[in-house]
């Protein structure tokens, strides 16, 4: 439901789990500042 998601993103904007900053653009999960710090999350590798 698109309207519900829009409302949810407005009230609870996606935040970086590392620094708690609002992530822009939304949908990335981690902000650009913290991305280099967590390569294991940003780059899942096949063993
Ligand atoms: Zn961050």
PDB file of the backbone (N, CA, C, O) and the ligand in Angstrom, with CONECT records:
HET     ZN  A 101       1
ATOM      1  N   UNK A   1       0.853  -1.194   0.000  1.00  0.00           N
ATOM      2  CA  UNK A   1       0.000   0.000   0.000  1.00  0.00           C
ATOM      3  C   UNK A   1       0.881   1.233   0.000  1.00  0.00           C
ATOM      4  O   UNK A   1       1.561   1.514   0.986  1.00  0.00           O
ATOM      5  N   UNK A   2       0.872   1.957  -1.082  1.00  0.00           N
ATOM      6  CA  UNK A   2       1.818   3.044  -1.285  1.00  0.00           C
ATOM      7  C   UNK A   2       1.606   4.195  -0.303  1.00  0.00           C
ATOM      8  O   UNK A   2       2.569   4.753   0.222  1.00  0.00           O
ATOM      9  N   UNK A   3       0.359   4.542  -0.062  1.00  0.00           N
ATOM     10  CA  UNK A   3       0.065   5.671   0.827  1.00  0.00           C
ATOM     11  C   UNK A   3       0.563   5.370   2.236  1.00  0.00           C
ATOM     12  O   UNK A   3       1.111   6.239   2.914  1.00  0.00           O
ATOM     13  N   UNK A   4       0.365   4.141   2.660  1.00  0.00           N
ATOM     14  CA  UNK A   4       0.784   3.748   4.008  1.00  0.00           C
ATOM     15  C   UNK A   4       2.306   3.824   4.131  1.00  0.00           C
ATOM     16  O   UNK A   4       2.833   4.244   5.161  1.00  0.00           O
ATOM     17  N   UNK A   5       2.994   3.421   3.091  1.00  0.00           N
ATOM     18  CA  UNK A   5       4.449   3.458   3.115  1.00  0.00           C
ATOM     19  C   UNK A   5       4.943   4.901   3.144  1.00  0.00           C
ATOM     20  O   UNK A   5       5.898   5.226   3.850  1.00  0.00           O
ATOM     21  N   UNK A   6       4.293   5.754   2.379  1.00  0.00           N
ATOM     22  CA  UNK A   6       4.677   7.164   2.344  1.00  0.00           C
ATOM     23  C   UNK A   6       4.498   7.784   3.724  1.00  0.00           C
ATOM     24  O   UNK A   6       5.341   8.548   4.195  1.00  0.00           O
ATOM     25  N   UNK A   7       3.393   7.440   4.356  1.00  0.00           N
ATOM     26  CA  UNK A   7       3.111   7.965   5.693  1.00  0.00           C
ATOM     27  C   UNK A   7       4.154   7.444   6.681  1.00  0.00           C
ATOM     28  O   UNK A   7       4.646   8.185   7.532  1.00  0.00           O
ATOM     29  N   UNK A   8       4.477   6.178   6.556  1.00  0.00           N
ATOM     30  CA  UNK A   8       5.452   5.557   7.446  1.00  0.00           C
ATOM     31  C   UNK A   8       6.832   6.189   7.276  1.00  0.00           C
ATOM     32  O   UNK A   8       7.537   6.426   8.257  1.00  0.00           O
ATOM     33  N   UNK A   9       7.210   6.457   6.042  1.00  0.00           N
ATOM     34  CA  UNK A   9       8.516   7.061   5.775  1.00  0.00           C
ATOM     35  C   UNK A   9       8.573   8.493   6.283  1.00  0.00           C
ATOM     36  O   UNK A   9       9.637   8.992   6.648  1.00  0.00           O
ATOM     37  N   UNK A  10       7.429   9.141   6.303  1.00  0.00           N
ATOM     38  CA  UNK A  10       7.393  10.521   6.766  1.00  0.00           C
ATOM     39  C   UNK A  10       7.487  10.592   8.285  1.00  0.00           C
ATOM     40  O   UNK A  10       8.213  11.414   8.844  1.00  0.00           O
ATOM     41  N   UNK A  11       6.743   9.719   8.931  1.00  0.00           N
ATOM     42  CA  UNK A  11       6.734   9.703  10.395  1.00  0.00           C
ATOM     43  C   UNK A  11       7.993   9.038  10.936  1.00  0.00           C
ATOM     44  O   UNK A  11       8.591   9.505  11.905  1.00  0.00           O
ATOM     45  N   UNK A  12       8.386   7.932  10.291  1.00  0.00           N
ATOM     46  CA  UNK A  12       9.589   7.220  10.703  1.00  0.00           C
ATOM     47  C   UNK A  12      10.561   7.154   9.534  1.00  0.00           C
ATOM     48  O   UNK A  12      10.650   6.127   8.861  1.00  0.00           O
ATOM     49  N   UNK A  13      11.289   8.234   9.286  1.00  0.00           N
ATOM     50  CA  UNK A  13      12.216   8.222   8.158  1.00  0.00           C
ATOM     51  C   UNK A  13      13.306   7.187   8.387  1.00  0.00           C
ATOM     52  O   UNK A  13      13.726   6.962   9.522  1.00  0.00           O
ATOM     53  N   UNK A  14      13.767   6.551   7.302  1.00  0.00           N
ATOM     54  CA  UNK A  14      14.815   5.531   7.447  1.00  0.00           C
ATOM     55  C   UNK A  14      16.080   6.137   8.028  1.00  0.00           C
ATOM     56  O   UNK A  14      16.593   7.135   7.522  1.00  0.00           O
ATOM     57  N   UNK A  15      16.572   5.532   9.082  1.00  0.00           N
ATOM     58  CA  UNK A  15      17.776   6.053   9.732  1.00  0.00           C
ATOM     59  C   UNK A  15      18.921   5.049   9.638  1.00  0.00           C
ATOM     60  O   UNK A  15      18.722   3.835   9.578  1.00  0.00           O
ATOM     61  N   UNK A  16      20.109   5.602   9.629  1.00  0.00           N
ATOM     62  CA  UNK A  16      21.303   4.773   9.617  1.00  0.00           C
ATOM     63  C   UNK A  16      21.415   4.053  10.957  1.00  0.00           C
ATOM     64  O   UNK A  16      21.339   4.701  12.001  1.00  0.00           O
ATOM     65  N   UNK A  17      21.592   2.740  10.959  1.00  0.00           N
ATOM     66  CA  UNK A  17      21.702   1.993  12.221  1.00  0.00           C
ATOM     67  C   UNK A  17      23.006   2.265  12.954  1.00  0.00           C
ATOM     68  O   UNK A  17      23.146   1.916  14.126  1.00  0.00           O
ATOM     69  N   UNK A  18      23.953   2.883  12.275  1.00  0.00           N
ATOM     70  CA  UNK A  18      25.261   3.146  12.889  1.00  0.00           C
ATOM     71  C   UNK A  18      25.285   4.500  13.583  1.00  0.00           C
ATOM     72  O   UNK A  18      25.680   4.595  14.745  1.00  0.00           O
ATOM     73  N   UNK A  19      24.866   5.548  12.880  1.00  0.00           N
ATOM     74  CA  UNK A  19      24.983   6.897  13.435  1.00  0.00           C
ATOM     75  C   UNK A  19      23.633   7.552  13.701  1.00  0.00           C
ATOM     76  O   UNK A  19      23.577   8.685  14.180  1.00  0.00           O
ATOM     77  N   UNK A  20      22.540   6.845  13.392  1.00  0.00           N
ATOM     78  CA  UNK A  20      21.196   7.338  13.667  1.00  0.00           C
ATOM     79  C   UNK A  20      20.788   8.540  12.828  1.00  0.00           C
ATOM     80  O   UNK A  20      19.758   9.159  13.095  1.00  0.00           O
ATOM     81  N   UNK A  21      21.575   8.871  11.828  1.00  0.00           N
ATOM     82  CA  UNK A  21      21.211   9.976  10.949  1.00  0.00           C
ATOM     83  C   UNK A  21      20.169   9.489   9.941  1.00  0.00           C
ATOM     84  O   UNK A  21      20.111   8.306   9.608  1.00  0.00           O
ATOM     85  N   UNK A  22      19.351  10.425   9.467  1.00  0.00           N
ATOM     86  CA  UNK A  22      18.367  10.065   8.459  1.00  0.00           C
ATOM     87  C   UNK A  22      19.097   9.766   7.153  1.00  0.00           C
ATOM     88  O   UNK A  22      19.913  10.559   6.683  1.00  0.00           O
ATOM     89  N   UNK A  23      18.787   8.611   6.582  1.00  0.00           N
ATOM     90  CA  UNK A  23      19.486   8.176   5.380  1.00  0.00           C
ATOM     91  C   UNK A  23      18.882   8.808   4.140  1.00  0.00           C
ATOM     92  O   UNK A  23      17.675   8.727   3.910  1.00  0.00           O
ATOM     93  N   UNK A  24      19.731   9.436   3.347  1.00  0.00           N
ATOM     94  CA  UNK A  24      19.289  10.003   2.079  1.00  0.00           C
ATOM     95  C   UNK A  24      20.241   9.550   0.983  1.00  0.00           C
ATOM     96  O   UNK A  24      21.451   9.668   1.174  1.00  0.00           O
ATOM     97  N   UNK A  25      19.790   9.057  -0.116  1.00  0.00           N
ATOM     98  CA  UNK A  25      18.389   8.751  -0.379  1.00  0.00           C
ATOM     99  C   UNK A  25      17.909   7.562   0.441  1.00  0.00           C
ATOM    100  O   UNK A  25      18.700   6.678   0.771  1.00  0.00           O
ATOM    101  N   UNK A  26      16.617   7.531   0.774  1.00  0.00           N
ATOM    102  CA  UNK A  26      16.085   6.431   1.575  1.00  0.00           C
ATOM    103  C   UNK A  26      16.151   5.109   0.827  1.00  0.00           C
ATOM    104  O   UNK A  26      16.145   5.078  -0.404  1.00  0.00           O
ATOM    105  N   UNK A  27      16.211   4.034   1.571  1.00  0.00           N
ATOM    106  CA  UNK A  27      16.229   2.716   0.962  1.00  0.00           C
ATOM    107  C   UNK A  27      17.599   2.083   0.934  1.00  0.00           C
ATOM    108  O   UNK A  27      17.734   0.908   0.592  1.00  0.00           O
ATOM    109  N   UNK A  28      18.623   2.849   1.293  1.00  0.00           N
ATOM    110  CA  UNK A  28      19.969   2.288   1.261  1.00  0.00           C
ATOM    111  C   UNK A  28      20.285   1.538   2.542  1.00  0.00           C
ATOM    112  O   UNK A  28      21.086   0.603   2.540  1.00  0.00           O
ATOM    113  N   UNK A  29      19.648   1.952   3.649  1.00  0.00           N
ATOM    114  CA  UNK A  29      19.874   1.263   4.918  1.00  0.00           C
ATOM    115  C   UNK A  29      20.944   1.928   5.737  1.00  0.00           C
ATOM    116  O   UNK A  29      20.745   2.216   6.917  1.00  0.00           O
ATOM    117  N   UNK A  30      22.092   2.176   5.112  1.00  0.00           N
ATOM    118  CA  UNK A  30      23.201   2.813   5.817  1.00  0.00           C
ATOM    119  C   UNK A  30      23.589   4.076   5.057  1.00  0.00           C
ATOM    120  O   UNK A  30      23.607   4.096   3.826  1.00  0.00           O
ATOM    121  N   UNK A  31      23.901   5.140   5.817  1.00  0.00           N
ATOM    122  CA  UNK A  31      24.246   6.401   5.171  1.00  0.00           C
ATOM    123  C   UNK A  31      25.613   6.315   4.497  1.00  0.00           C
ATOM    124  O   UNK A  31      26.407   5.422   4.791  1.00  0.00           O
ATOM    125  N   UNK A  32      25.871   7.239   3.606  1.00  0.00           N
ATOM    126  CA  UNK A  32      27.109   7.232   2.832  1.00  0.00           C
ATOM    127  C   UNK A  32      28.332   7.388   3.727  1.00  0.00           C
ATOM    128  O   UNK A  32      29.410   6.889   3.404  1.00  0.00           O
ATOM    129  N   UNK A  33      28.167   8.081   4.852  1.00  0.00           N
ATOM    130  CA  UNK A  33      29.289   8.310   5.760  1.00  0.00           C
ATOM    131  C   UNK A  33      29.732   7.028   6.442  1.00  0.00           C
ATOM    132  O   UNK A  33      30.920   6.835   6.700  1.00  0.00           O
ATOM    133  N   UNK A  34      28.778   6.153   6.734  1.00  0.00           N
ATOM    134  CA  UNK A  34      29.089   4.919   7.456  1.00  0.00           C
ATOM    135  C   UNK A  34      29.329   3.743   6.520  1.00  0.00           C
ATOM    136  O   UNK A  34      29.801   2.691   6.952  1.00  0.00           O
ATOM    137  N   UNK A  35      29.017   3.908   5.276  1.00  0.00           N
ATOM    138  CA  UNK A  35      29.143   2.803   4.325  1.00  0.00           C
ATOM    139  C   UNK A  35      30.560   2.221   4.287  1.00  0.00           C
ATOM    140  O   UNK A  35      30.702   0.998   4.287  1.00  0.00           O
ATOM    141  N   UNK A  36      31.615   3.048   4.253  1.00  0.00           N
ATOM    142  CA  UNK A  36      32.982   2.490   4.246  1.00  0.00           C
ATOM    143  C   UNK A  36      33.334   1.768   5.539  1.00  0.00           C
ATOM    144  O   UNK A  36      34.247   0.943   5.561  1.00  0.00           O
ATOM    145  N   UNK A  37      32.617   2.074   6.618  1.00  0.00           N
ATOM    146  CA  UNK A  37      32.933   1.459   7.904  1.00  0.00           C
ATOM    147  C   UNK A  37      32.398   0.046   8.018  1.00  0.00           C
ATOM    148  O   UNK A  37      32.909  -0.758   8.797  1.00  0.00           O
ATOM    149  N   UNK A  38      31.372  -0.254   7.244  1.00  0.00           N
ATOM    150  CA  UNK A  38      30.764  -1.571   7.339  1.00  0.00           C
ATOM    151  C   UNK A  38      30.768  -2.278   5.995  1.00  0.00           C
ATOM    152  O   UNK A  38      29.711  -2.530   5.416  1.00  0.00           O
ATOM    153  N   UNK A  39      31.962  -2.599   5.496  1.00  0.00           N
ATOM    154  CA  UNK A  39      32.069  -3.261   4.187  1.00  0.00           C
ATOM    155  C   UNK A  39      31.445  -4.643   4.180  1.00  0.00           C
ATOM    156  O   UNK A  39      31.024  -5.138   3.134  1.00  0.00           O
ATOM    157  N   UNK A  40      31.385  -5.275   5.367  1.00  0.00           N
ATOM    158  CA  UNK A  40      30.827  -6.623   5.421  1.00  0.00           C
ATOM    159  C   UNK A  40      29.330  -6.598   5.174  1.00  0.00           C
ATOM    160  O   UNK A  40      28.750  -7.599   4.753  1.00  0.00           O
ATOM    161  N   UNK A  41      28.699  -5.453   5.435  1.00  0.00           N
ATOM    162  CA  UNK A  41      27.273  -5.330   5.185  1.00  0.00           C
ATOM    163  C   UNK A  41      27.034  -4.835   3.766  1.00  0.00           C
ATOM    164  O   UNK A  41      26.119  -5.292   3.080  1.00  0.00           O
ATOM    165  N   UNK A  42      27.879  -3.883   3.331  1.00  0.00           N
ATOM    166  CA  UNK A  42      27.705  -3.291   2.018  1.00  0.00           C
ATOM    167  C   UNK A  42      28.088  -4.259   0.898  1.00  0.00           C
ATOM    168  O   UNK A  42      27.523  -4.219  -0.194  1.00  0.00           O
ATOM    169  N   UNK A  43      29.065  -5.135   1.193  1.00  0.00           N
ATOM    170  CA  UNK A  43      29.516  -6.048   0.169  1.00  0.00           C
ATOM    171  C   UNK A  43      29.384  -7.495   0.624  1.00  0.00           C
ATOM    172  O   UNK A  43      30.363  -8.100   1.060  1.00  0.00           O
ATOM    173  N   UNK A  44      28.213  -8.037   0.527  1.00  0.00           N
ATOM    174  CA  UNK A  44      28.070  -9.461   0.856  1.00  0.00           C
ATOM    175  C   UNK A  44      28.828 -10.305  -0.142  1.00  0.00           C
ATOM    176  O   UNK A  44      28.682 -10.127  -1.351  1.00  0.00           O
ATOM    177  N   UNK A  45      29.628 -11.211   0.350  1.00  0.00           N
ATOM    178  CA  UNK A  45      30.447 -12.026  -0.562  1.00  0.00           C
ATOM    179  C   UNK A  45      30.082 -13.500  -0.472  1.00  0.00           C
ATOM    180  O   UNK A  45      29.676 -14.007   0.574  1.00  0.00           O
ATOM    181  N   UNK A  46      30.235 -14.136  -1.561  1.00  0.00           N
ATOM    182  CA  UNK A  46      29.972 -15.568  -1.589  1.00  0.00           C
ATOM    183  C   UNK A  46      31.236 -16.308  -1.164  1.00  0.00           C
ATOM    184  O   UNK A  46      32.321 -16.042  -1.682  1.00  0.00           O
ATOM    185  N   UNK A  47      31.097 -17.224  -0.232  1.00  0.00           N
ATOM    186  CA  UNK A  47      32.252 -17.996   0.215  1.00  0.00           C
ATOM    187  C   UNK A  47      32.435 -19.212  -0.693  1.00  0.00           C
ATOM    188  O   UNK A  47      33.359 -20.000  -0.489  1.00  0.00           O
TER     189      UNK A  47
HETATM  190 ZN    ZN A 101      25.590   6.491   9.351  1.00  0.00          ZN
END
